[in-house]
Amino acid sequence: MDTPTTQPSSTPNGDSSKPSDREVKVFLPYSSSWSPSNIELPDSIYEPTLADLKTTVNEIEEKNQYNSILRTKAERERDRLNKLSKFQKVLMRVRFPDRVELQGTFLPTEGPAELYAFVKESLAHNHPFYLFTTPPRKKLPNDKKKNFLDLSFVPATLVHFSWESNQEVQTYLKPSLLELQEEKHPVLDPLLPPPNNSVPPSAAPEPKPKTATTSNKTPAWFLQGKKI
């Protein structure tokens, strides 16, 4: 059977309300042979550039200005949704108990109902199942009450899969989907943005012997207060 796709349905204005292709990908768990210790970052990552400092100052000024204004909860929520609405697609990934992950592309206006349909179409077994988020463990309702934008799943979110009752299966996905499987890479994973100037393991030099001294340098990204 072909890879699951969703055919576009046109709105009265002729716009597509659903993506024509889910851009399906299947990922295997990380290889045990990969280790972060094999990556050596250049010293330049510890030295903030002029652009880094300007960005930090601008962010502090914007935050102070934002906090100085009395804003209602509705206004803050409106601002949050306006920022998220700039994203045209949502990357949804479903992790199965065997650590294999199924990835599909959705629109922000779609929601759990479309995600459940996508997963159901991808399964090799027709057993009742549910999806949940962590932490804490919370079941994702299979309905159309909220879309991905409402759920703050934009621009990308990982959810987990479970059978409604105990089911012993060797594989969860259809054979046609398993043919698409590829190994995830921690540095290149779209749901785990890499730090600046990161180097893939294949391009990284041999690790140098560790010495007793420790560096007191602070990474440039830490000075900006950004999450990695």
Accessible surface in RSA format (square Angstrom, percent):
REM  Atomic radii and reference values for relative SASA: ProtOr
REM  Chains: A
REM  Algorithm: Lee & Richards
REM  Probe-radius: 1.40
REM  Slices: 20
REM RES _ NUM      All-atoms   Total-Side   Main-Chain    Non-polar    All polar
REM                ABS   REL    ABS   REL    ABS   REL    ABS   REL    ABS   REL
RES MET A   1   169.30  87.7 106.87  70.7  62.42 148.6 108.67  92.4  60.63  80.3
RES ASP A   2   127.64  89.4 115.34 114.8  12.30  29.1  36.85  86.7  90.78  90.5
RES THR A   3    44.07  31.3  34.73  35.2   9.34  22.2  20.92  28.1  23.15  35.0
RES PRO A   4     5.46   4.0   3.25   3.0   2.22   8.1   5.46   4.5   0.00   0.0
RES THR A   5    59.99  42.7  42.46  43.0  17.53  41.8  26.90  36.1  33.09  50.0
RES THR A   6    31.02  22.1  27.70  28.1   3.32   7.9  18.54  24.9  12.48  18.9
RES GLN A   7   133.87  74.9 122.42  89.5  11.45  27.3  60.68 129.2  73.19  55.5
RES PRO A   8    61.70  45.0  41.62  37.9  20.08  73.0  41.62  34.4  20.08 124.8
RES SER A   9    53.53  45.2  47.71  63.7   5.83  13.4  47.67 101.5   5.86   8.2
RES SER A  10    90.50  76.5  56.98  76.0  33.52  77.2  25.39  54.1  65.11  91.2
RES THR A  11    47.27  33.6  37.69  38.2   9.58  22.8  39.65  53.3   7.61  11.5
RES PRO A  12   144.76 105.5 101.01  92.1  43.75 159.0 114.12  94.2  30.64 190.4
RES ASN A  13   133.47  92.0  99.90  96.5  33.57  80.8  22.51  54.2 110.96 107.2
RES GLY A  14    54.96  67.8   0.00   N/A  54.96  67.8  28.74  78.9  26.22  58.7
RES ASP A  15    90.74  63.6  86.59  86.2   4.15   9.8  27.19  64.0  63.55  63.4
RES SER A  16    68.75  58.1  45.65  60.9  23.10  53.2  20.19  43.0  48.56  68.0
RES SER A  17    43.89  37.1  33.00  44.0  10.89  25.1  32.90  70.1  10.99  15.4
RES LYS A  18    65.35  31.9  64.66  39.7   0.69   1.6  19.24  17.3  46.11  49.1
RES PRO A  19    17.50  12.8   7.72   7.0   9.77  35.5  17.50  14.4   0.00   0.0
RES SER A  20    69.92  59.1  57.52  76.8  12.39  28.6  25.45  54.2  44.47  62.3
RES ASP A  21    70.20  49.2  65.89  65.6   4.31  10.2  21.15  49.8  49.05  48.9
RES ARG A  22     5.54   2.3   5.54   2.8   0.00   0.0   0.54   0.7   5.00   3.0
RES GLU A  23    81.73  46.9  70.63  53.4  11.10  26.4  36.09  69.8  45.64  37.3
RES VAL A  24    18.90  12.4   0.29   0.3  18.61  44.8   0.29   0.3  18.61  50.5
RES LYS A  25    92.82  45.3  91.70  56.3   1.13   2.7  40.15  36.1  52.67  56.1
RES VAL A  26     0.00   0.0   0.00   0.0   0.00   0.0   0.00   0.0   0.00   0.0
RES PHE A  27    13.28   6.6  13.28   8.2   0.00   0.0  13.28   8.1   0.00   0.0
RES LEU A  28    59.38  33.1  59.38  42.5   0.00   0.0  59.38  41.7   0.00   0.0
RES PRO A  29    51.57  37.6  44.81  40.9   6.76  24.6  46.77  38.6   4.80  29.8
RES TYR A  30    85.12  39.7  64.91  36.9  20.20  52.6  63.28  47.6  21.83  26.9
RES SER A  31    41.71  35.2  28.25  37.7  13.45  31.0  22.11  47.1  19.60  27.5
RES SER A  32   122.15 103.2  81.56 108.8  40.59  93.5  58.42 124.4  63.73  89.3
RES SER A  33    95.06  80.3  65.30  87.1  29.76  68.6  56.17 119.6  38.90  54.5
RES TRP A  34    58.07  23.3  40.72  19.7  17.35  40.7  45.32  24.2  12.76  20.7
RES SER A  35    38.48  32.5  38.07  50.8   0.41   0.9  24.18  51.5  14.29  20.0
RES PRO A  36    94.05  68.5  85.77  78.2   8.28  30.1  86.36  71.3   7.69  47.8
RES SER A  37    76.51  64.7  52.71  70.3  23.80  54.8  49.30 105.0  27.21  38.1
RES ASN A  38    59.99  41.4  56.76  54.8   3.23   7.8  12.73  30.6  47.26  45.7
RES ILE A  39    34.09  19.4  16.66  12.4  17.43  42.0  16.87  12.1  17.22  46.7
RES GLU A  40    56.47  32.4  48.82  36.9   7.65  18.2  29.36  56.8  27.11  22.1
RES LEU A  41    57.10  31.8  42.65  30.5  14.44  36.3  42.75  30.0  14.35  38.6
RES PRO A  42    57.71  42.1  45.47  41.4  12.24  44.5  57.53  47.5   0.18   1.1
RES ASP A  43    96.50  67.6  90.90  90.5   5.60  13.2  23.72  55.8  72.78  72.6
RES SER A  44    70.68  59.7  55.48  74.0  15.20  35.0  50.60 107.8  20.08  28.1
RES ILE A  45     5.37   3.1   3.83   2.9   1.54   3.7   5.37   3.9   0.00   0.0
RES TYR A  46    66.39  31.0  60.18  34.2   6.21  16.2  21.63  16.3  44.76  55.2
RES GLU A  47    98.72  56.7  96.25  72.8   2.48   5.9  42.60  82.4  56.12  45.8
RES PRO A  48    45.83  33.4  27.50  25.1  18.34  66.6  27.50  22.7  18.34 114.0
RES THR A  49    77.01  54.8  70.00  71.0   7.01  16.7  72.68  97.6   4.33   6.5
RES LEU A  50   122.39  68.2 112.88  80.8   9.50  23.9 114.34  80.3   8.05  21.7
RES ALA A  51    65.72  60.4  58.96  91.0   6.77  15.4  62.69  88.3   3.03   8.0
RES ASP A  52    27.46  19.2  27.07  26.9   0.39   0.9   0.74   1.7  26.72  26.6
RES LEU A  53    88.53  49.3  87.93  62.9   0.60   1.5  88.49  62.1   0.05   0.1
RES LYS A  54   120.99  59.0 116.95  71.8   4.04   9.6  71.49  64.3  49.50  52.7
RES THR A  55    47.22  33.6  45.01  45.6   2.21   5.3  22.20  29.8  25.03  37.8
RES THR A  56    25.56  18.2  25.53  25.9   0.03   0.1  24.28  32.6   1.29   1.9
RES VAL A  57    79.12  52.1  77.80  70.4   1.32   3.2  78.97  68.6   0.15   0.4
RES ASN A  58    78.13  53.9  77.08  74.5   1.06   2.5  15.59  37.5  62.54  60.5
RES GLU A  59    67.08  38.5  61.64  46.6   5.44  12.9  36.33  70.3  30.75  25.1
RES ILE A  60    95.63  54.4  93.21  69.4   2.43   5.8  95.63  68.9   0.00   0.0
RES GLU A  61   104.19  59.8  97.75  74.0   6.43  15.3  39.73  76.9  64.45  52.6
RES GLU A  62   116.29  66.8 110.60  83.7   5.69  13.5  41.48  80.2  74.81  61.1
RES LYS A  63   137.08  66.9 130.44  80.0   6.64  15.8  79.22  71.3  57.86  61.6
RES ASN A  64    90.40  62.3  83.46  80.7   6.95  16.7  28.86  69.5  61.54  59.5
RES GLN A  65   120.02  67.1 114.21  83.5   5.81  13.8  33.56  71.4  86.45  65.6
RES TYR A  66    85.97  40.1  81.71  46.5   4.26  11.1  76.38  57.4   9.60  11.8
RES ASN A  67    97.53  67.3  67.81  65.5  29.73  71.6  30.46  73.3  67.07  64.8
RES SER A  68    86.36  73.0  48.06  64.1  38.30  88.2  48.54 103.4  37.82  53.0
RES ILE A  69    90.20  51.3  80.65  60.1   9.56  23.0  83.85  60.4   6.35  17.2
RES LEU A  70   178.35  99.3 154.77 110.7  23.58  59.3 157.31 110.5  21.03  56.6
RES ARG A  71    58.72  24.7  38.75  19.8  19.97  47.5   5.45   7.4  53.27  32.3
RES THR A  72    82.17  58.4  75.12  76.2   7.04  16.8  78.88 105.9   3.29   5.0
RES LYS A  73   164.80  80.4 158.63  97.3   6.17  14.7 101.00  90.9  63.80  68.0
RES ALA A  74    75.49  69.4  61.28  94.6  14.21  32.3  68.66  96.7   6.83  18.1
RES GLU A  75    60.93  35.0  59.97  45.4   0.96   2.3  12.77  24.7  48.16  39.3
RES ARG A  76   111.90  47.0 106.89  54.5   5.01  11.9  36.68  50.1  75.22  45.6
RES GLU A  77    72.89  41.8  70.35  53.2   2.54   6.0  36.76  71.1  36.13  29.5
RES ARG A  78   132.51  55.6 128.65  65.6   3.86   9.2  57.45  78.5  75.06  45.5
RES ASP A  79    33.63  23.6  31.76  31.6   1.87   4.4  15.03  35.4  18.61  18.6
RES ARG A  80    74.09  31.1  69.50  35.4   4.59  10.9  62.26  85.1  11.83   7.2
RES LEU A  81    50.90  28.3  50.18  35.9   0.72   1.8  50.39  35.4   0.51   1.4
RES ASN A  82    81.99  56.5  79.03  76.4   2.96   7.1  22.84  55.0  59.15  57.2
RES LYS A  83   140.23  68.4 136.52  83.8   3.70   8.8  80.42  72.4  59.81  63.7
RES LEU A  84    27.91  15.5  27.91  20.0   0.00   0.0  27.91  19.6   0.00   0.0
RES SER A  85    61.10  51.6  42.87  57.2  18.23  42.0  30.79  65.6  30.31  42.5
RES LYS A  86   161.48  78.8 138.04  84.7  23.45  55.8  92.24  83.0  69.24  73.8
RES PHE A  87    87.01  43.5  81.19  50.3   5.81  15.1  84.66  51.3   2.34   6.7
RES GLN A  88   134.74  75.3 126.57  92.5   8.17  19.5  57.25 121.9  77.49  58.8
RES LYS A  89   105.60  51.5  96.87  59.4   8.73  20.8  65.75  59.2  39.85  42.4
RES VAL A  90     0.17   0.1   0.00   0.0   0.17   0.4   0.17   0.1   0.00   0.0
RES LEU A  91    39.11  21.8  37.67  27.0   1.44   3.6  37.71  26.5   1.40   3.8
RES MET A  92     0.58   0.3   0.00   0.0   0.58   1.4   0.00   0.0   0.58   0.8
RES ARG A  93     2.36   1.0   2.36   1.2   0.00   0.0   0.32   0.4   2.04   1.2
RES VAL A  94     0.52   0.3   0.52   0.5   0.00   0.0   0.52   0.5   0.00   0.0
RES ARG A  95    47.58  20.0  45.53  23.2   2.05   4.9   4.33   5.9  43.25  26.2
RES PHE A  96     2.80   1.4   0.39   0.2   2.41   6.3   1.10   0.7   1.70   4.9
RES PRO A  97    79.84  58.2  43.36  39.5  36.48 132.6  57.44  47.4  22.40 139.2
RES ASP A  98    60.27  42.2  38.46  38.3  21.81  51.6  38.38  90.3  21.89  21.8
RES ARG A  99   131.18  55.1 129.90  66.2   1.29   3.1  42.68  58.3  88.50  53.6
RES VAL A 100    17.38  11.4  17.38  15.7   0.00   0.0  17.38  15.1   0.00   0.0
RES GLU A 101     0.86   0.5   0.86   0.7   0.00   0.0   0.00   0.0   0.86   0.7
RES LEU A 102     0.08   0.0   0.00   0.0   0.08   0.2   0.00   0.0   0.08   0.2
RES GLN A 103     7.39   4.1   7.39   5.4   0.00   0.0   0.19   0.4   7.20   5.5
RES GLY A 104     0.05   0.1   0.00   N/A   0.05   0.1   0.05   0.1   0.00   0.0
RES THR A 105     3.76   2.7   3.76   3.8   0.00   0.0   2.69   3.6   1.07   1.6
RES PHE A 106     0.03   0.0   0.03   0.0   0.00   0.0   0.03   0.0   0.00   0.0
RES LEU A 107    36.36  20.2  36.36  26.0   0.00   0.0  36.36  25.5   0.00   0.0
RES PRO A 108    15.68  11.4  15.68  14.3   0.00   0.0  15.68  12.9   0.00   0.0
RES THR A 109   100.92  71.8  79.97  81.1  20.95  49.9  68.86  92.5  32.06  48.5
RES GLU A 110     6.51   3.7   4.44   3.4   2.07   4.9   6.51  12.6   0.00   0.0
RES GLY A 111     4.70   5.8   0.00   N/A   4.70   5.8   3.04   8.3   1.66   3.7
RES PRO A 112     3.14   2.3   3.14   2.9   0.00   0.0   3.14   2.6   0.00   0.0
RES ALA A 113    19.49  17.9  13.59  21.0   5.90  13.4  13.94  19.6   5.55  14.7
RES GLU A 114    25.18  14.5  20.58  15.6   4.61  11.0   9.65  18.7  15.54  12.7
RES LEU A 115     0.27   0.2   0.27   0.2   0.00   0.0   0.27   0.2   0.00   0.0
RES TYR A 116    13.04   6.1  12.34   7.0   0.70   1.8  11.35   8.5   1.69   2.1
RES ALA A 117    60.72  55.8  49.92  77.0  10.79  24.5  56.44  79.5   4.28  11.3
RES PHE A 118     8.61   4.3   4.25   2.6   4.37  11.4   8.22   5.0   0.40   1.1
RES VAL A 119     0.00   0.0   0.00   0.0   0.00   0.0   0.00   0.0   0.00   0.0
RES LYS A 120   130.43  63.6 120.97  74.2   9.46  22.5  63.55  57.2  66.87  71.2
RES GLU A 121    80.50  46.2  71.62  54.2   8.88  21.1  32.17  62.2  48.33  39.5
RES SER A 122     0.00   0.0   0.00   0.0   0.00   0.0   0.00   0.0   0.00   0.0
RES LEU A 123    10.67   5.9   3.16   2.3   7.51  18.9   3.16   2.2   7.51  20.2
RES ALA A 124    43.19  39.7  11.50  17.8  31.68  72.1  16.49  23.2  26.70  70.7
RES HIS A 125    62.28  34.0  54.56  37.9   7.72  19.8  43.01  44.3  19.27  22.4
RES ASN A 126   135.04  93.1 105.24 101.7  29.80  71.8  39.68  95.5  95.36  92.2
RES HIS A 127    59.41  32.5  53.69  37.3   5.72  14.6  36.53  37.6  22.89  26.6
RES PRO A 128    91.94  67.0  79.43  72.4  12.51  45.5  90.82  75.0   1.12   6.9
RES PHE A 129    26.03  13.0  12.72   7.9  13.32  34.6  12.72   7.7  13.32  38.1
RES TYR A 130    36.01  16.8  36.01  20.5   0.00   0.0  17.25  13.0  18.77  23.1
RES LEU A 131     0.00   0.0   0.00   0.0   0.00   0.0   0.00   0.0   0.00   0.0
RES PHE A 132    17.88   8.9  17.88  11.1   0.00   0.0  17.88  10.8   0.00   0.0
RES THR A 133    29.59  21.0  29.59  30.0   0.00   0.0  16.68  22.4  12.91  19.5
RES THR A 134    66.22  47.1  38.27  38.8  27.95  66.6  25.21  33.9  41.01  62.0
RES PRO A 135   130.56  95.2 106.94  97.5  23.62  85.9 107.34  88.6  23.22 144.3
RES PRO A 136   114.05  83.1 106.44  97.0   7.60  27.6 112.39  92.8   1.66  10.3
RES ARG A 137   142.43  59.8 111.71  56.9  30.72  73.2  52.44  71.7  89.99  54.5
RES LYS A 138   142.63  69.6 138.18  84.8   4.45  10.6  85.01  76.5  57.62  61.4
RES LYS A 139   112.08  54.7  98.24  60.3  13.84  32.9  62.51  56.3  49.57  52.8
RES LEU A 140     8.77   4.9   7.57   5.4   1.20   3.0   8.61   6.0   0.16   0.4
RES PRO A 141    73.31  53.4  65.84  60.0   7.47  27.2  73.31  60.5   0.01   0.0
RES ASN A 142    95.06  65.6  63.52  61.4  31.54  75.9  15.95  38.4  79.11  76.5
RES ASP A 143    44.35  31.1  37.83  37.7   6.51  15.4  27.73  65.3  16.61  16.6
RES LYS A 144   156.92  76.6 124.37  76.3  32.55  77.5 109.14  98.2  47.78  50.9
RES LYS A 145   178.77  87.2 142.98  87.7  35.79  85.2  94.92  85.4  83.85  89.3
RES LYS A 146   115.20  56.2 111.77  68.6   3.43   8.2  59.75  53.8  55.45  59.1
RES ASN A 147    37.51  25.9  35.18  34.0   2.33   5.6   6.82  16.4  30.69  29.7
RES PHE A 148     0.00   0.0   0.00   0.0   0.00   0.0   0.00   0.0   0.00   0.0
RES LEU A 149    30.18  16.8  30.18  21.6   0.00   0.0  30.18  21.2   0.00   0.0
RES ASP A 150    66.56  46.6  47.09  46.9  19.46  46.0  12.57  29.6  53.99  53.8
RES LEU A 151    46.07  25.7  29.19  20.9  16.88  42.4  33.28  23.4  12.79  34.4
RES SER A 152    61.55  52.0  41.85  55.8  19.70  45.4  29.50  62.8  32.05  44.9
RES PHE A 153    20.48  10.2  20.28  12.6   0.21   0.5  20.48  12.4   0.00   0.0
RES VAL A 154     9.79   6.4   0.00   0.0   9.79  23.6   0.00   0.0   9.79  26.6
RES PRO A 155    62.49  45.5  59.34  54.1   3.15  11.5  59.34  49.0   3.15  19.6
RES ALA A 156    36.20  33.3  14.41  22.2  21.79  49.6  14.41  20.3  21.79  57.7
RES THR A 157    25.23  17.9  19.84  20.1   5.39  12.8  20.27  27.2   4.96   7.5
RES LEU A 158    52.90  29.5  37.04  26.5  15.86  39.9  37.04  26.0  15.86  42.7
RES VAL A 159     0.00   0.0   0.00   0.0   0.00   0.0   0.00   0.0   0.00   0.0
RES HIS A 160    34.93  19.1  34.93  24.3   0.00   0.0  18.32  18.9  16.61  19.3
RES PHE A 161     5.57   2.8   0.04   0.0   5.53  14.4   0.04   0.0   5.53  15.8
RES SER A 162    23.82  20.1  22.70  30.3   1.11   2.6   5.84  12.4  17.98  25.2
RES TRP A 163    21.05   8.4  11.16   5.4   9.89  23.2  11.16   6.0   9.89  16.0
RES GLU A 164    86.81  49.8  56.98  43.1  29.83  71.0  23.28  45.0  63.53  51.9
RES SER A 165    65.06  55.0  54.78  73.1  10.28  23.7  50.58 107.7  14.48  20.3
RES ASN A 166   156.85 108.2 128.37 124.1  28.48  68.6  37.42  90.1 119.43 115.4
RES GLN A 167    61.31  34.3  42.95  31.4  18.36  43.7   2.42   5.1  58.89  44.7
RES GLU A 168   179.31 102.9 143.27 108.4  36.04  85.8  61.29 118.5 118.02  96.4
RES VAL A 169    35.41  23.3   5.71   5.2  29.70  71.6  13.29  11.5  22.12  60.0
RES GLN A 170   175.72  98.3 147.03 107.5  28.69  68.3  55.19 117.5 120.53  91.4
RES THR A 171    59.86  42.6  59.22  60.0   0.64   1.5  41.60  55.9  18.26  27.6
RES TYR A 172    23.97  11.2  22.15  12.6   1.83   4.8   4.92   3.7  19.05  23.5
RES LEU A 173     2.50   1.4   1.62   1.2   0.88   2.2   1.62   1.1   0.88   2.4
RES LYS A 174    40.45  19.7  40.45  24.8   0.00   0.0  28.73  25.9  11.72  12.5
RES PRO A 175    97.69  71.2  95.19  86.8   2.50   9.1  96.54  79.7   1.15   7.2
RES SER A 176    25.34  21.4  18.12  24.2   7.22  16.6  18.94  40.3   6.40   9.0
RES LEU A 177     0.05   0.0   0.05   0.0   0.00   0.0   0.05   0.0   0.00   0.0
RES LEU A 178    43.57  24.3  40.90  29.3   2.67   6.7  41.15  28.9   2.42   6.5
RES GLU A 179   146.53  84.1 110.35  83.5  36.18  86.1  45.74  88.5 100.79  82.3
RES LEU A 180    70.18  39.1  56.94  40.7  13.23  33.3  62.12  43.6   8.06  21.7
RES GLN A 181    79.43  44.4  59.59  43.6  19.84  47.2   8.89  18.9  70.54  53.5
RES GLU A 182    81.29  46.7  74.67  56.5   6.62  15.8  29.73  57.5  51.56  42.1
RES GLU A 183    89.41  51.3  65.98  49.9  23.43  55.8  26.59  51.4  62.82  51.3
RES LYS A 184    18.92   9.2  11.24   6.9   7.68  18.3   3.61   3.3  15.31  16.3
RES HIS A 185    46.46  25.4  42.18  29.3   4.27  10.9  39.75  41.0   6.71   7.8
RES PRO A 186    24.80  18.1  17.93  16.3   6.87  25.0  18.09  14.9   6.71  41.7
RES VAL A 187    14.32   9.4  12.33  11.2   2.00   4.8  14.32  12.4   0.00   0.0
RES LEU A 188   119.23  66.4  96.64  69.1  22.58  56.8 101.44  71.2  17.79  47.9
RES ASP A 189     8.15   5.7   3.18   3.2   4.96  11.7   4.34  10.2   3.80   3.8
RES PRO A 190    71.52  52.1  42.34  38.6  29.17 106.1  54.24  44.8  17.28 107.4
RES LEU A 191    37.89  21.1  17.30  12.4  20.59  51.8  20.07  14.1  17.82  48.0
RES LEU A 192    91.87  51.2  89.47  64.0   2.40   6.0  90.89  63.8   0.98   2.6
RES PRO A 193    91.57  66.7  82.99  75.7   8.59  31.2  86.11  71.1   5.47  34.0
RES PRO A 194    64.39  46.9  48.06  43.8  16.33  59.3  50.49  41.7  13.90  86.4
RES PRO A 195    37.50  27.3  34.64  31.6   2.86  10.4  34.86  28.8   2.65  16.4
RES ASN A 196    85.81  59.2  79.72  77.0   6.09  14.7  20.85  50.2  64.96  62.8
RES ASN A 197    86.25  59.5  60.72  58.7  25.52  61.5  18.97  45.7  67.27  65.0
RES SER A 198    29.31  24.8   9.87  13.2  19.44  44.8   2.65   5.6  26.66  37.4
RES VAL A 199    33.59  22.1  33.05  29.9   0.54   1.3  33.59  29.2   0.00   0.0
RES PRO A 200    50.44  36.8  50.44  46.0   0.00   0.0  50.44  41.6   0.00   0.0
RES PRO A 201    36.98  27.0  23.16  21.1  13.83  50.3  23.46  19.4  13.53  84.1
RES SER A 202   114.71  96.9  69.36  92.6  45.35 104.5  60.49 128.8  54.22  76.0
RES ALA A 203    70.59  64.9  39.60  61.1  30.98  70.5  49.66  69.9  20.92  55.4
RES ALA A 204    20.06  18.4   0.59   0.9  19.47  44.3   0.72   1.0  19.33  51.2
RES PRO A 205    77.99  56.8  64.54  58.8  13.45  48.9  76.04  62.8   1.95  12.1
RES GLU A 206   150.39  86.3 137.58 104.1  12.80  30.5  64.80 125.3  85.58  69.9
RES PRO A 207    76.03  55.4  57.38  52.3  18.65  67.8  58.84  48.6  17.19 106.9
RES LYS A 208   154.26  75.3 136.92  84.0  17.35  41.3  84.77  76.3  69.49  74.0
RES PRO A 209   124.28  90.6 102.26  93.2  22.01  80.0 114.12  94.2  10.16  63.2
RES LYS A 210   197.99  96.6 161.53  99.1  36.46  86.8 114.08 102.7  83.91  89.4
RES THR A 211   104.19  74.1  77.29  78.4  26.91  64.1  71.64  96.2  32.55  49.2
RES ALA A 212   107.74  99.1  66.25 102.2  41.48  94.4  78.46 110.5  29.28  77.6
RES THR A 213   114.22  81.2  95.98  97.3  18.24  43.5  82.93 111.4  31.29  47.3
RES THR A 214   120.04  85.4  94.96  96.3  25.08  59.8  74.75 100.4  45.29  68.5
RES SER A 215    83.78  70.8  45.34  60.5  38.44  88.6  51.85 110.4  31.93  44.7
RES ASN A 216   144.21  99.4 112.93 109.1  31.27  75.3  39.26  94.5 104.95 101.4
RES LYS A 217   102.95  50.2  79.42  48.7  23.53  56.0  60.51  54.5  42.45  45.2
RES THR A 218    53.42  38.0  46.03  46.7   7.39  17.6  17.70  23.8  35.73  54.0
RES PRO A 219    29.64  21.6  29.64  27.0   0.00   0.0  29.64  24.5   0.00   0.0
RES ALA A 220    10.42   9.6  10.32  15.9   0.10   0.2  10.32  14.5   0.10   0.3
RES TRP A 221    63.99  25.7  63.36  30.7   0.63   1.5  59.69  31.8   4.31   7.0
RES PHE A 222   127.89  64.0 120.47  74.6   7.42  19.3 121.03  73.4   6.86  19.6
RES LEU A 223    81.33  45.3  63.75  45.6  17.57  44.2  67.29  47.3  14.03  37.8
RES GLN A 224    14.60   8.2   5.98   4.4   8.62  20.5   1.10   2.3  13.51  10.2
RES GLY A 225    66.81  82.4   0.00   N/A  66.81  82.4  35.94  98.6  30.86  69.1
RES LYS A 226    93.35  45.5  81.14  49.8  12.20  29.1  47.48  42.7  45.87  48.9
RES LYS A 227   203.18  99.1 171.56 105.3  31.62  75.3 121.10 109.0  82.08  87.4
RES ILE A 228    94.90  54.0  38.67  28.8  56.23 135.5  51.16  36.8  43.74 118.7
END  Absolute sums over single chains surface
CHAIN  1 A    15285.3      12563.6       2721.7       8907.2       6378.2
END  Absolute sums over all chains
TOTAL         15285.3      12563.6       2721.7       8907.2       6378.2
